[in-house]
Amino acid sequence: MIFRTAARHDLPAILALLADEERVVDPASLVIDEAHEHAFAAIESDSRNEMMVLAEPDGTVLGCLQATYIPGLGQGGGERVLLEAVRIRADRRGDGLGRALVRRAIERARERGCALVQLTSNERRTRAHRFYASLGFARSHDGFKLTL
């Protein structure tokens, strides 16, 4: 498997992973609109953001995550990383790919000198919660969101 920064040609595969976590979605079936293009370009051009993919040697994207590095005064002034959009293709779960992808993101955070890795997970995703706990993540906060 290959860990790498996502490229524009990965956008359909990433959106397919995000579209439905219970089944494999054909990337060709998705419409990539201007908002997706703009968001990907913003992530790609921002040194505090990384969209990582886990791919097979032939380029097939099997997983993704976005890491956003946040400066802050807490944690001794250390940067923290927020992991979002962590997904592994439905037919490849249980193969250790998610574990490898998140561990790679943690490794990148250490390389940057981050003091903390944080993430949120939908309260209904109990399997994901067990997965994150198995990697050493602890439930420490309740999250709140406001849709605009």
matplotlib code that plots the C-alpha trace (Angstrom):
import matplotlib.pyplot as plt

x = [0.0, 1.1, 0.4, 0.6, -0.8, -4.0, -3.8, -6.7, -7.2, -8.1, -11.0, -13.7, -12.4, -12.3, -15.8, -17.0, -15.5, -17.3, -20.6, -21.5, -19.5, -21.6, -21.1, -18.6, -19.6, -18.3, -16.3, -17.5, -21.1, -20.5, -20.8, -17.8, -19.1, -17.4, -17.7, -15.8, -13.1, -12.8, -12.5, -9.9, -7.9, -8.0, -6.9, -4.1, -2.8, -2.8, 0.3, -1.9, -4.0, -3.2, -5.6, -3.9, -4.9, -4.0, -3.8, -2.9, 0.2, -2.2, -3.6, -6.9, -7.8, -8.8, -8.8, -8.5, -8.3, -7.8, -5.4, -5.7, -2.9, -4.1, -1.8, -2.9, -1.9, -3.0, -0.9, 2.1, 1.7, 2.0, 0.2, -2.6, -3.9, -7.6, -8.4, -11.5, -13.1, -11.3, -12.7, -11.7, -13.5, -16.4, -15.1, -11.7, -12.5, -11.0, -7.8, -5.9, -5.9, -7.6, -5.2, -2.3, -3.7, -4.4, -1.0, 0.6, -1.3, -0.1, 3.4, 3.1, 1.8, 4.8, 7.1, 5.5, 6.0, 2.3, 1.3, -2.1, -4.2, -7.9, -10.9, -14.7, -16.9, -20.6, -22.2, -23.9, -20.6, -20.0, -17.6, -15.5, -15.4, -14.1, -11.5, -10.3, -10.1, -8.0, -5.5, -5.2, -7.7, -9.7, -13.1, -12.5, -15.0, -18.5, -18.6, -21.1, -21.8, -23.9, -24.9, -24.9]
y = [0.0, 3.5, 6.5, 9.8, 13.3, 13.3, 14.8, 16.3, 13.1, 11.4, 13.7, 11.4, 8.4, 10.5, 11.7, 8.1, 7.1, 10.0, 9.4, 6.1, 4.3, 1.1, 0.3, 0.8, 3.8, 4.0, 7.3, 7.7, 8.0, 11.2, 14.7, 16.9, 20.4, 23.7, 23.6, 20.3, 21.7, 24.9, 22.9, 20.6, 23.5, 25.2, 22.1, 21.5, 25.0, 25.3, 24.2, 23.5, 21.0, 17.6, 15.2, 11.8, 8.8, 5.1, 3.6, 0.3, 0.4, 0.7, 3.9, 2.6, 4.7, 2.6, 5.2, 8.8, 11.3, 15.0, 16.4, 20.0, 21.4, 24.0, 26.3, 27.1, 28.3, 25.2, 22.1, 24.3, 26.2, 23.0, 22.5, 20.0, 18.0, 17.5, 14.3, 14.4, 12.4, 9.2, 6.5, 3.1, 1.6, -0.6, -3.8, -3.5, -2.8, -5.3, -5.6, -3.2, -0.4, 2.1, 1.3, 1.9, 5.1, 6.6, 5.5, 7.3, 10.5, 10.2, 9.8, 12.9, 14.8, 13.7, 14.8, 18.2, 18.4, 18.3, 17.9, 16.4, 14.4, 14.9, 13.8, 13.6, 10.8, 10.6, 9.2, 6.5, 5.1, 2.7, 0.5, 3.5, 4.4, 1.0, 1.3, 4.7, 3.4, 0.5, 3.0, 4.8, 7.6, 8.5, 9.9, 13.2, 15.8, 16.0, 17.7, 20.3, 21.4, 24.2, 23.8, 27.1]
z = [0.0, -0.7, 1.6, -0.2, -0.4, -2.5, -6.0, -7.9, -9.9, -6.5, -5.9, -7.4, -5.3, -2.1, -2.7, -3.3, 0.1, 1.8, -0.1, 1.6, 4.2, 4.1, 0.4, -2.4, -4.6, -8.2, -8.4, -12.0, -10.7, -8.8, -9.9, -9.0, -8.7, -8.3, -4.5, -4.4, -6.7, -4.7, -1.4, -2.8, -4.1, -0.8, 1.1, -1.4, -1.2, 2.6, 4.4, 7.5, 5.7, 4.2, 2.4, 2.6, 0.6, 1.0, -2.5, -4.1, -6.4, -9.4, -7.9, -6.6, -3.6, -0.6, 2.1, 2.9, 5.7, 6.1, 8.7, 9.7, 11.9, 14.4, 16.3, 19.8, 23.2, 25.0, 25.2, 26.0, 22.8, 20.8, 17.5, 17.4, 14.5, 13.8, 11.8, 9.6, 6.8, 7.9, 5.6, 4.3, 1.3, 2.6, 1.0, 2.5, 6.1, 8.6, 6.6, 8.9, 6.4, 8.6, 11.4, 9.1, 7.7, 11.1, 12.4, 9.4, 10.2, 13.9, 12.6, 10.4, 13.5, 15.5, 12.7, 12.8, 16.6, 17.4, 21.0, 20.4, 17.8, 18.0, 16.1, 16.3, 15.3, 14.8, 18.0, 15.9, 14.6, 17.5, 15.4, 14.6, 18.3, 19.2, 16.4, 17.7, 21.3, 20.0, 18.7, 22.1, 21.6, 24.7, 24.9, 26.6, 25.4, 24.0, 20.6, 19.4, 15.8, 14.4, 10.7, 8.9]

ax = plt.figure().add_subplot(projection="3d")
ax.plot(x, y, z, "-o")
ax.set_aspect("equal")
plt.show()
